[in-house]
């Protein structure tokens, strides 16, 4: 049943067995998996069917450190959450992403990847990623496309699968019909209220922008409102524990991770080129399904070099697009898209003017590129794992939102390992390409400016309620339960201990499927 919270009486009480905060991929997965279990479920969504500017302004916040995109443009308060603007790209985390890596502080998940394999299979079905095939050579056989065949021991081919799923459009109708599921729109959770002993949740305070105040009561609660908002809500709820719920060890909001990305080199193939529309870049199979091939660095090389995980994304280009004029123009355009005045504006403008022929020629070639000719030159974009950093964090800001609540403050910081990964990775790719006689890579980044203001991101917010069985090292345990709180769980990428270099949605859906099984078991045990 779909219910607009604004239609309820002021001070009304929403009652359920399970209350889920957020209707994005994590929250909707749990609701979908438990819809026929006999558990009464209430899903609280701050937005409505569509994005409403007044509501989405609640996502605004302050940014310091290395800049990510404005928070209100990358987070959506509406049914389906951020899946409404998601491009659908998915890949599993690598096996070594789950392992403790001695050279990476705070690394390691509470369980190995094999424990998540059955839930990955469920996630593939939910995300409609069929067939599941991560071997690029098999896709080459199926599509008739050529691909790079590395024999070197440094790098290998990765595969991403893409089929955009809008969780409300795809699954909302079934949940609306489910007798035991109530989906409440325009219901913004304002605080988690604990029992007097501080060891369990008693209720949630809920508000609507038209001034109503509601209460939600359940036997168990799941926060599934994103990698930033999960932490914010825990920090806001400080009436019993002064530092916020689950924050006895000052870990809530710490270890904020994103996926830094930037152009690091240009690959020029030595032999016959690859097709314009091929296995690097999206190759559409049909029915909205696509695959993409990228380059990866082997786990043993990561260990030897003391770096994090990384992929190299290849996009068709022309080698002379990396001249000084073209690069200066790209850097300025990237910052302008971020709503920022470009750094070194006059110097970059002068470079563009003095290299005008280069800039104009680059723009012309991009417009008239022959789509049928083989491509021999590729832009290499490095897409790196940000290793866990406790100083990269989410806190509360002084500024208040429409409910009078502190907005969020995000201080995104990278570490020396991230910087080493960024520069060393493109060097390793270049060595391997040369050793394989594939071609050559010209490195276009320098060690001293690995993270310029033009560094991009993946729009992936992770790590702020990290998972660890030791409450001194994590906010939630292996079952995603908040340490010290008997009936509160967290779903989504905020529980990731490490980020890997894969897009997070497939893994967070797999974790949500795993959590739904755990909750179902708990409810059944309680009823016997």
Secondary structure, DSSP 8 states (H G I E B T S, - for coil): -EEEGGGS-TT-EEE-SEEEE--SHHHHHHHHHHTTTT--EEEE-SSBSS--HHHHGGG-EEEEES----HHHH---BTTGGGGG---EE----GGGGS--TTSTT---SS-GGGGHHHHHHHHHHTT--S----HHHHHHHHT-------SSSEEEEEEEE----HHHHHHHHHHH-TTEEEEES-EEEEEEE-TTSSSEEEEEEE-TTS-EEEEE-SEEEE-S-TTHHHHHHHH--SSSTT-TT-TTS-TT-S-B---EEEEEEEEESSS-B-SSSSSS-EEEETTEEEEEEEEE-HHHHHHHT---EEEEEEE--GGGGSHHHHHHHHHHHHHHTT---TTHHHHHHHHHHTHHHHHHHHHHHHH--TTS-B-EEEEEEEE-----TTSEEEEEEEE-TTS-EEEEEEE---HHHHHHHHHHHHHHHHHHHHTTSEEEEE---GGGTT-TT-B--S--B-TT-B-SSTTT-SB-TT-BBTT-TTEEE-SGGG-S---SS-SHHHHHHHHHHHHHHHHHHHHHHH-
